[in-house]
Amino acid sequence: DLPSMIDIIDAAIHDQGLVGKEAGVIAQVCLSILRGTYYNSSKEERRYLRKLSRTYVLLFMLKNEPRVVEYFRNMTSNFNLYVGADLIVRALSEQMLPKDDQMTKNALKLLKASGSKVVLTEKTLDEVWYHFRSTHYEFVNNYQEIQHFMTATLASQIDRILIRAFFYAKIERSSKRKEPYGWSNFIGQFLTVSDIAKPSARDELREYLVNEFGFEFENEATLISGIDPAHLDELTASIQKVRNKNGRDDTSEEILCRNAATMVLRVYQRRKEGGERSGGNPYGFKTWWLTQQTRVQSATGYIRA
């Protein structure tokens, strides 16, 4: 689990020996500056962040073998990329940011423009749709009546990324005295809010994602073809153990773990179908699952393409 930005700021303040009220004020100022840098950046800030990114890539290449560089140069137009629900939700949360600051959204579009195949599976679509529904009901039940009292500091503590993004956009618009911005305006960019629990909303969301990102849609029948049900059950159980998620009902957790297991096995199945081989180079495959669910790797180490 990666630390949050607030955790990093708190650690830096602690290293400086700052405490009490002064530490609290500095933390809020730092957070405000960083939020502006990432979500409302200037040309100079974007130039600085690009240089940081290139420096990281350079160090990564130097640390690994030279064949990695040649591999990426030759393969950029030949990837099969299954995009995870977590990255899709993050991309949609950037909807109200300036276009140059929509980092996840721009990255997905660049992958498509470079010639890679970006794939949206039926199970991933269902996960994103479920996330929208649960987020909507959480907003209605917990935030709708207090939304006019929300501040950026309070919004930063909200764990639902879409709700947090909505309040940031709402506060930003209010500070510039733009017309009021409501939750239905935000969610309505992707699907009909009043029909959010109906299959028609799922279809709307699918059409939006396919048109916006150029996803190739893969239905469930194609997704599970060639996957051994017993192997799927085994991997699902293993992922449940390593994820160890608290605060979620058992049924939902099992569904998410089974979806993750299905995605992993689909990637290996497609590698097998395409005769992909790493040849000793771990970057030699063309089929990947783009996700931040890195914890599942603890349960998949024994699988071979």
Residue pairs with C-beta under 8 A, 6 or more apart in sequence:
1 295
3 11
5 31
5 34
6 27
6 31
6 156
9 27
9 30
9 31
9 34
10 27
12 30
13 23
13 26
13 27
13 30
18 26
28 153
31 156
32 152
35 152
35 156
35 168
37 45
37 49
38 101
38 103
39 97
39 101
39 168
40 97
40 98
40 101
40 172
41 49
41 98
41 100
41 101
46 100
46 101
61 68
61 69
65 281
67 281
68 281
68 283
71 281
71 283
71 284
72 283
75 286
76 114
76 115
76 116
77 114
77 115
77 116
78 115
78 116
78 286
79 111
79 116
79 117
79 286
79 287
79 288
80 116
80 117
80 119
80 270
80 274
80 286
80 287
80 288
81 111
81 116
81 117
81 118
81 119
81 287
81 288
81 289
81 290
82 119
82 121
82 124
82 263
82 266
82 267
82 287
82 288
82 289
82 290
83 108
83 118
83 119
83 120
83 124
83 213
83 215
83 290
83 291
84 124
84 263
84 289
84 290
84 291
84 292
84 293
85 124
85 127
85 128
85 131
85 291
86 291
86 292
86 293
87 104
87 108
87 290
87 291
87 292
88 120
88 124
88 128
88 209
89 128
89 131
89 161
89 162
90 104
90 161
91 102
91 104
91 105
91 108
91 213
92 105
92 128
92 162
92 190
93 161
93 162
93 164
93 165
94 101
94 102
94 103
94 104
94 105
94 165
95 102
95 105
95 165
95 186
95 189
96 165
96 166
96 168
96 169
96 172
96 186
99 106
100 106
105 213
108 118
108 213
109 213
109 214
111 118
112 118
112 213
112 214
117 216
118 213
118 214
118 215
118 216
119 215
119 216
119 217
119 218
120 206
120 209
120 210
120 213
120 215
120 216
120 217
120 218
121 217
121 218
121 220
121 223
121 263
121 266
122 217
122 218
122 219
122 220
122 223
123 220
123 223
123 259
123 262
123 263
124 259
124 263
125 202
125 205
125 206
125 209
125 217
126 202
126 259
127 256
127 259
128 205
128 209
129 201
129 202
129 205
131 162
132 162
132 187
132 190
132 191
132 196
132 201
132 205
133 196
133 197
135 160
135 162
135 163
136 183
136 187
136 193
136 196
138 160
138 163
139 160
139 163
139 166
139 183
143 150
143 158
143 163
143 167
144 183
147 167
147 170
147 183
150 167
150 170
150 171
151 171
152 167
152 168
152 171
155 164
155 167
155 168
155 171
156 164
158 164
158 167
162 186
162 187
165 186
166 183
166 186
169 181
169 186
170 181
173 179
173 180
173 181
174 180
174 181
183 193
184 193
187 193
187 196
190 204
190 205
190 208
191 201
191 202
191 204
191 205
191 208
192 200
192 201
192 204
195 201
206 217
209 215
210 217
223 262
223 266
224 232
224 262
224 266
225 269
226 269
226 273
227 262
227 265
227 266
227 269
231 265
232 258
232 261
232 262
232 265
235 261
235 264
235 265
235 299
235 300
235 303
236 254
236 257
236 258
236 260
236 261
238 261
238 299
238 300
239 257
239 260
239 261
239 296
239 299
240 253
240 254
240 257
241 299
242 295
242 296
242 298
242 299
243 253
243 257
243 295
243 296
245 253
248 256
260 293
260 296
263 289
263 291
264 289
264 296
264 300
264 303
265 303
267 287
267 288
267 289
268 303
268 304
268 305
270 276
270 287
271 285
271 286
271 287
271 305
272 305
274 286
274 287
276 284
276 285
276 286
276 287
276 305
277 284
277 285
277 305
278 284
278 285
278 305
285 305
